[in-house]
Amino acid sequence: MKKKNPIFFWLWIAVIVFAITGLVKHFHIKNFNVIDNGILYTSGQPRGMDYTRLLYKYHIATFVNLRIVGEHREDNWHSEEVEWMKSNGVKYFEMPVYKKISVDEIPDNEACREFLDIMSDKTNRPVLLHDSTGRNRVSYFAAVWMLKSGNFSLEETINKVEKLQKEPLDEKELAFLKSIANRQ
């Protein structure tokens, strides 16, 4: 009886693990989060089949892009995104928020008002709000909507934003959220 070589066994295991890892990564939308089911979702930059999955699984009616067109231009994400929206009849809004070198900029009143206008039109829902990472810029706008919708308390909003950013809020960010919560 011929003895089997254990190297082939481990090689097959490595191939299977590699294939499974590739499939999981392929079906994973970067930093995807449900803010309010059926109303608002957030993510990092969708790619390829992500758009179709978002449309059919979550019935996304509107994409709101917070990225500037020149951000990571070499990846050709903007052309891909705009073309997909046109081809699939999905509403698309661009609200470019420029990133600072160290910290993402907290949105001004005009940008907040523009986003709230998009959210107030129920025909736009559900909305996917995205930037490159699905963290800072996205979390600020999601927080504005959460606080203004009346569906979330300040404490719930802070917890959700910290989850989106994957770190505690600093004083400037807390002051921003408190100022939104105090505005009627």
Secondary structure as UniProt FT lines:
FT   HELIX           6..26
FT   TURN            30..31
FT   STRAND          33..36
FT   TURN            37..39
FT   STRAND          40..43
FT   TURN            48..49
FT   HELIX           50..58
FT   STRAND          62..65
FT   TURN            69..72
FT   HELIX           73..75
FT   HELIX           77..88
FT   STRAND          91..94
FT   HELIX           109..120
FT   HELIX           122..124
FT   STRAND          127..130
FT   HELIX           136..149
FT   HELIX           154..165
FT   HELIX           171..182
//
